[in-house]
Amino acid sequence: MVALVMLAGGAGDATATADYPFSGRWRIDTTSVTGNTKPTVFEVRDGRFKRDDNASITADGRPHLVADDLYIDEQTVSIESDHLIKEVDRIRGKLAYTVDYSISPDGNTLTWYVANYTSPDGKAARSETVQRRVGPTRKGAHLLTGTWKRVSVTADARNDWTLKLEGNRFSQRTDGGSGYDAIIGGPPVKLDGDNSGVRAQITRPRLDLIVETDFAANGTIDDTFSMRLMPDGKTIHVTGTYGPDKRPTAFTMRKQPD
């Protein structure tokens, strides 16, 4: 995530900074997330696993190389039963993610249990995504096969953002050390915990607005996020775009007690 243009005056003023309390621990209100509502499509048939537009992979419980993915280079998929599939992702030999796809007894509810190990400390940040089946099952295919619509997302506290604004310096970190430390209006900086080589640039067009622009390793803009602090000082409204097709997204973050 990165930024655009810093408004002259105020950004480096300690008094103005104190009046705009970005600093603190912030938690995403997952019920507020919009934009990423496109259904997920799985195809699991004849011993192969495919999710959305990703390349299919042999689901034999063995590691297989993954090409053209900036976040992982090896994937293992195991079909444990009609109601459970497990995925393990690695990059450069290190564990990156584990995902359990668990289907309810009636076959209509899917829960993803995700553990993200990409933070610098290597400890898992966990989340759960619940999806509901859209349309019928497919004869001859695994029960995961089909189209699924998101219902809810929950995430543990290791996914919280800790923001710090001091003069012209701004940082965003998680408990595991993922994130960045940047100078507002300065050059893009490394985004720790991101395996793709993304670099983040920060600007502050207004005192209540911080903009993060993420640049891919090839220099193109990957994501852009605008963080607007609400007048109550306890809410940040985030809007932006992400991914190669620049999908819009929006969500609210709420300040956590000290």
N, C-alpha and C positions, 0 to 999 in steps of 0.2 A: 504494500500500500504506500502511496507517495503523495507529493503536493505540487501546487502551481505557483502562485505569486504571493509573497509576503507583503502585507500592508505596512508601509513605513510608519514608524511611531507606534508605541504601545506594546509591540511584541516583546521588546526587551525591557519594558518598564516593570519593575518588581511589584509596584502598587497595583498596576492594571492586572498583572498575572494573578495576584491574590484575590482580586475581585471576580476572577473567572476560574473557579476551582475545578480544573480538569484533573488535577492530581488526586489519586486515590485508586481504590480497587473497584472495578466495574464488571458487572455480570450481564451477559446478553439475555434479554427476555426472549426465549425461544418461541413463545407464542406470537411474538410481534414480527417474526421474519417473513418477508414477502419477496417475491421475485423468483426464488428457486422452487417453483411449484410444478415443473415439468415432471410427468410420471417417469418412473424407472422401469426399464424393460429388460427382463432376464430371459435367456434361452439356455436351458440345460437339457441336453439331449445327446444320446449316443456317446456318453462319457466326455462331453465337452461343455465348458462353461463360458457364457458371454453375458456381459452387462452393458447395456446401451450401445454406444459406438466403439467400445473397446474391442480389441482383437480377441477372438475366442481362444481358450486355453484348455489343454487336456486336464480333466479333473481326476487325476490318478493319485493324488497325495504326494506327488514328487515336485521338486522345484523346476520351473521352466523360465527361460529367459523372456523378458518383456522388452520389446523395442518401441522407440518413439514415445516414451513416457518419461517426463522429467523428474518424476517423484519416486518411481520404483524401477528396478531393472530385473527383478525376479519375483515370481508369484507361484504359490502352491495352493491348490484348491482340492479339498477333500469332500466327497459326498458321504456324509456320516450315516444318513438315513433319508427316508422320504421327506422328513420335516426339518433336517438340519444339514447345512453346508458350511464348511469352514474355509477361510482364506487367510493366508499368511503372505505378507509383502515385505520384501527386503530391498535395500539399495546399497550397493558397494559392500555387500556382505553383512550389513547391519540390519537388524529388525526395524521396520518402519511402521507397519500396521498389522493388526489382526482383526478379522471381521467374522463374526458368527451370524449367519442368516438363519433365523429360527422361525418356523412357520407354525401357526396355531393348529390344534387338532382338526378344526373344521376347514383348514386350508385357505382361509380368507384374510388372515392378518399376518403380516411379516414384521419381525423386529430385527433390526440390525444392531448388534452389540459391537461397537468399534473401540479399539484401544490404539491410541496414537503414541508411538514411541519416538517421534522425531525430535523432541525437545533436547537441548544440550545435555540435560541430566539423565536422559535415557529412560525416565520413568513415564508410565502410561497416563495419558489424559483420556478419560473415557466418556462415551456418549451413547445414547440409544435413540434410534429412529424407528418409529412405528409407521407402517404403511398398510393400506387397505387394498385388496385386489380390485382391479377394474377390469371387468369382462371375465369370461369363463376360463377354466383351466384348459390345457391342450393335451389331447389324447397321445399317449406314448412318450410324453416328456416328464421330467421331474416336476414335482409340485411347485418349485420356485419359478418355473417358467410362466411368463405372463407379464402383464402390465400392472404396476403398483403405484398408488397415489399416497403421498405423505399425509399423515394424520398429526403427528407430534414429534418433537425432538426434546430430549433432556440431556444435560451435560453436567459433569462434575465440576468442582471448584477449581480444578487445575486448568480449566478452560477460561477462567476469569482473566481480564486484562488489568494490569496495574499500569496506570498512566502517571507520568511525572512531567510537569511543566515548570521549569525554572528559568526565568528570563527568556533567552532565545534558544533554549535547549528543551527538547521534547523526547520522551521515551515511552515505548509500549512494550511490556514484558508479561509473560506468564510465570507461574510458580516454577516451571521447569526451565526457565531461561530463554524461551523462544521470544523473538521480537527484535527491537532495535533501539539505538540511542542516536539521535540526530540533532543537527543544528537547523533551526527553522530558516528556510531559504537557502540552506547549504546544499552540497552535492548529495546524490543518493548514497545510502549506506547499506551494508550487509544486513540481511534479515536472517538472524540466527534461527536455526530450526527449520529452515526452508531448503529442501534438497535440490530445488530447481535452479538456484543461483539468483533468485529475485533480489533486487535492491530497492530500498524505500527512500523516497524523498518527501520532505515535509514542508508545507507552507501554511501561513496563517492569514488568509485574506481579510478576516475580521477578528476582533477580539474573542468572539464567541464561537469561532469556526476554525478548526484545524483540518487540513486536507492532506491525505496521504496518497501518493501515486507510486505504484509498484511497477518497476521496470524489469522485464525478462532479461535473461542473460544476453540476448542478442540486441538489447537496447530498446525494444519496442515496449509500449505501455501495456502492462498485463491487467492491472486492476487500479481503480481509483475509488477512494472512500472519503467522504466528507463527514466529519464529526462535529455536530452542532450542539453546544451546551445549552440546555434549556434554562429559562430564568430561575427555576427552582434550585439550580445548582446540583441536583440529584439525578438528573436524567440527561442522557446524550442520545440524540437522534442521528442515526448513521444512514446515509444513502450512498449509492455507488454503482459501479459496473464491474463485472469480473469475467474472466475467461476469454477465449479467442473471439467468441461471438458477442462479447460485451453485454452480457445479460444484466438487466437492472436488478438491484436488490435494495432492501431497506430493513432496518431493525432498530430496536431501542435497547440501550444499555442503562442499567440502574446502579447507582452508587451503593456499595456495601459498607456496613458499619466498620469503623476502625478496630 
